[in-house]
Amino acid sequence: MAVPFLDLKAQYLQIKDEVKPEIEDVLETCYYVLGPKVKNFEEKFAALCGVKHCVALSSGTAAVHGMIWATDLPAGSGLITPPNTFTATAEGIVLAGHVPVFVDADPVTWNLSPEKTEEFLAGCSSTGKPVDPKTGAVIKGIVGVDLYGQPADYKALQKIADKYGLFLYEDAAQSHDGSRFGQMTGSFGDVASFSFYPGKNMGAYGEGGAITTDNDEIAARMRTLRDHGSQEKYFYNFIGHNYRMSAFQGAVLGVKTKYIHQWNSNRIAAAARYNSLLKDLPVQLPVTVHDTRHVFHLYAIHTPQRNELREYLAGMKIGAGLHYPEPLHTQKAYEYLGYRKGDFPVCEKNAYENMTLPMFPELTEEQQIEVASGMKDFFKRG
């Protein structure tokens, strides 16, 4: 039996009778950019995250850039983040005029390690303010990443941010409707960013993103920045960008907001089935830490044989992914920062050993048994 890595068609068939009238309404009103559909989505998503503000944007990358841009840090500030993430996390820092400062991950959750963050900051604060020893950038913020759908340890990171007077940002691109400590993703730190790329837990029918925050000033600045720095048409307070969300995406996401919790519950149930089916195999399975709603955007296993295993499963027409196969600190785009292979062993282990299995809300037990059977065959054959 073929098992796809992702099945977007199954989700579409479930909600198409609700989505089609919403899209047709956009066509009838000809209100194609921002407008009532986007505003409706913003209100629903802010409520889901438990925050005052959601500002809808054109992509997840725009959201990472925007949340940092909107806090108006001094140019060239350093922002701590892990290198085992999609490039948009570090890219957003650079686009905002700042410097990525990499710190290693936790070996259980693969999220930014608070202990290593504290250790790094303590070691570079001899002058009274933390300064990145590689680039000389004064560190002004921490960007946590909710990798694979599990929120980072924001309680610990917030204590560190408060101690050193830093902004705390949440890259929640993979954790829609997740929670930790009873608090929803999108509500940690000063501001959070989301991606609604089609393959995300709550994906648009194209590109889309948003920031969420309780900070009135950040939200107001972001609303202006997304519209060319303008609050009134043709009058500009500062240089902005065109980061406005399409009304079509607002219409789709407005429908999907009411389904995301159940879809994620389906993912969590599927992850539990994988845990049971794969428990006796020589692979590292994902761990959900206490008091956390891990929404399993990705179900990531780890094994040194991941390339051979992935190739074997492909021969059985079973989809498997790599997220992400090379850490950012060893990539050409970031070589100017001065890092080298070996600097972040946990992130490197994650990059070189991770493999992501098929995961979507409609994934059936039969499909998962097929995946597990293929993996068992692989390891049995040695």
C-alpha positions, 0 to 999 in steps of 0.5 A: 500500500502506498502511503503519502507523506501528506494528503492535503486533498483529504482535508479539502474534501472535508471542508470544501462545502464551507470553503467554496462559498467563502471564496465565491464571496471574495469574488463577488465583493471583489475585496481581494486584499485584506478586508472583512475576510482577513479581519474575521480570520484575525479575530478568530485566530487571536481568540484561539491563541488567547491574545489581543492581536493577530495581524495577518501577513502574506507569508510565514517568512514575512511574519518572522521578519515582521515580528522582529522588525516591529519591535524596532531594535537597534540596527545590528542587534544579536538575536539568539536562536537554534540552527536546527530550524528552517532558514526563515527563522534566521532569515527573518533576523537578517532581513530585519537588519540584525545578526543570528547568534546560534545556541545549541538545542535540547537533546530531548525536545530538539528546541532551543536549550534554556540551559545552554542559552543561560550559559552562553549569555553568562559567558559573554556578559563580562562588560555588563551587557551580552555581546556575541564574541564572534560578531560583536553584536550586542544581544537584544533578543531570543527567538525560540522555535516550536520545532515539529509542533512542540512549544519550546520552554518559554517559562525558562526562556522568559526568565533568562530574557528578563534577567538580561533585558531581552525581547523574547520571540516565538517562532510558532510556524509549526505549533498552531493550537499547541500549548505548554504550561496551560498557555497557548502557542502564539501567546509566549514572549513579546510577540509570535509568528505563524506560517500558514504554508499549505503543508502546515497544521493550519495551511492556507491555499497558498502563502500566508502568515501572521503575528500574534501579541498582547502588545498594542504598540507592536501590533499597531506598528506591524499593521502599518509595516505590512501596508508600506508604512502607511496608516492613511493611503499615500501617507507614509510614517516610515518605510514598510513593505507589502506584506498584506494577506490575500482575502482568499487566504483569509477566507480559507483560514477563517473556515479552518480555524474552527477545525484546527483543534480536532485536526491536531487531536487526530495528529496526537492520536496518530503519534500515539499509535506510531509510538506503540507500533515503533517502540521496539525498533532501534530508533529514537522516538519523539518525546512529549514533555510534561504539561505540553500539547505537542501538535505533531506538525511532524513526527520525527524519528532519529537514526544514523541509518535514516538515509538508507531507511528513507530510500527503503521506504521510498521503494515501498511507495511510503513517503518520508521527509528530512526536516532539516538535513543540514543545520544553518550554521554549516550552510553557505548563506551563514558562513559569514557568522564564523561558525563551523561543523562541531559547534552545535552537536545536538543540532547536528545530530538532529539534522543528520539523523532525523527522518519524518514519517507520514503525518496528517489528520486523516492518516489511518491506522492501516496506513501507519501499520504499513509504515511500521511494517516497512521499517521493521522489514528494513531493520530485520534485513540489517 
